């Protein structure tokens, strides 16, 4: 469902944490750096997208980030039908 309100996108660095069982059965927390894109419409958060962002990004990592930022800007300008940036 496409809304017609004022859209904004917030871009922030964000660490995603995941709890898993380690090799010895003990819980381990893994942490991944990334960029969080949060879409707002009329001041209300409507969606989030997290993109991994490592210390040594590959060309494909860079291309994925550029594509995500491009989609977010198009969404913000109401140029795209996507639900989330």
C-alpha positions in Angstrom: 0.0 0.0 0.0 1.5 3.3 -1.1 1.0 6.3 1.2 1.1 9.9 0.0 2.6 11.7 3.0 6.0 13.4 3.5 8.8 10.8 3.5 12.2 10.9 5.1 15.0 8.4 5.3 17.4 8.2 8.3 20.8 6.6 7.7 22.8 5.4 10.7 25.6 3.0 11.5 24.2 0.1 13.4 25.7 -3.2 14.9 23.4 -6.2 14.5 23.8 -8.8 17.3 22.9 -12.4 17.0 22.9 -15.0 19.8 23.9 -18.5 18.8 25.2 -21.7 20.4 29.0 -22.0 20.3 30.9 -25.2 19.4 30.9 -26.1 23.1 27.1 -25.5 23.5 27.6 -22.2 25.4 25.8 -19.2 24.0 27.9 -16.8 21.9 26.9 -13.3 20.7 28.1 -12.4 17.2 28.2 -8.8 16.1 28.0 -7.4 12.6 28.6 -3.8 11.6 26.2 -2.3 9.1 24.1 0.6 8.0 20.5 1.0 9.0 18.1 2.8 6.7 14.9 3.8 8.5 12.0 5.1 6.5 9.5 7.6 8.0 6.2 8.8 6.6 4.6 11.9 8.2 7.0 11.5 11.1 6.0 7.8 11.7 8.5 5.0 11.3 7.2 2.7 8.5 10.2 0.5 7.7 13.8 -0.5 8.3 16.5 -2.1 6.2 19.9 -3.2 7.4 22.9 -3.4 5.0 26.1 -5.2 6.1 29.1 -2.9 6.1 32.4 -4.5 6.9 35.9 -3.1 7.3 37.1 -4.5 4.0 34.1 -4.2 1.7 34.2 -6.0 -1.7 33.0 -4.4 -4.9 29.7 -6.3 -4.6 29.3 -4.9 -1.0 29.8 -1.4 -2.4 27.3 -2.0 -5.2 24.7 -3.3 -2.8 25.1 -0.2 -0.6 24.9 2.2 -3.5 21.7 0.4 -4.8 20.2 0.6 -1.3 20.9 4.3 -0.9 19.6 4.9 -4.4 16.3 3.1 -3.6 16.0 5.0 -0.3 16.4 8.4 -2.1 13.8 7.4 -4.7 11.4 6.2 -2.0 11.9 9.5 -0.1 11.0 11.5 -3.2 8.0 9.3 -3.9 9.6 8.2 -7.2 9.4 4.5 -6.3 6.6 2.0 -5.5 8.7 0.1 -2.9 7.3 -0.2 0.6 10.7 0.3 2.2 13.9 2.0 1.2 
